[in-house]
Amino acid sequence: MFVERREREWSDLQNRALYLLENVEQLAPREPIRGLHPVLRLWVYPSYESYTAWTIFRTIPNAAPELTIVRLSAWDRPFDSRRLREPLEGAKNGFSTEPTFEVRDAVLSPEDVAKLHLERKFTISLTTARDVVGLDGTSSGLHTYGFLGGVRLSWWQNGPQEWRELITWSAEIRMFLTELFSHQAD
């Protein structure tokens, strides 16, 4: 007897996709970032569009030659949702529970790295909005990595007013990287 498990399969697929967006070094191709370490990850997850993350990798400090690569990883969430939830789409494109990703890498020049102000320091208050409920919209965030520790912050829509400077900086980096990839040959 056939038992349909689409909701469970969708949940598994979504969990796998979110894991891969946070661990882009697990996505092929692995060779361009082998031996590099993540420095910063930015992400934007709109409710009804592809989820996109940009992760900046670098060689360890004082390593020669210095190399900085940004990896764009985008999960085609709408496509995967249709594939698993709409029988005709599933028949056409397959019912695989492996998420559909676009992965692209670009080398950042030292001038590009300088424009990003990756060493910029911020002072923010840690706040939580208790009276806010959001159903649709965009979730964004950033994750810094370091040997002594890292920081992971996420926000919904425009985020807390107290974080405005940090959120603006994050958006500017995302726009710069989006522009960089839009000029890159496929």
Secondary structure, 3 states (H helix, E strand, C coil): CCCCCHHHHHHHHHHHHHHHHHCHHHCCCCHHHCCCEEEEEEEEEECCCCEEEEEEEECCCCCCCCCEEEEEEEECHHHHHHHHHCHHHHHHHCCCCCCCEEEEEEECCHHHHHHHCCCCCCCCCCCCCCCCCCCCCEEEEEEECCCCCCEEEEEECCCCHHHHHHHHHHHHHHHHHHHHHHHCCC
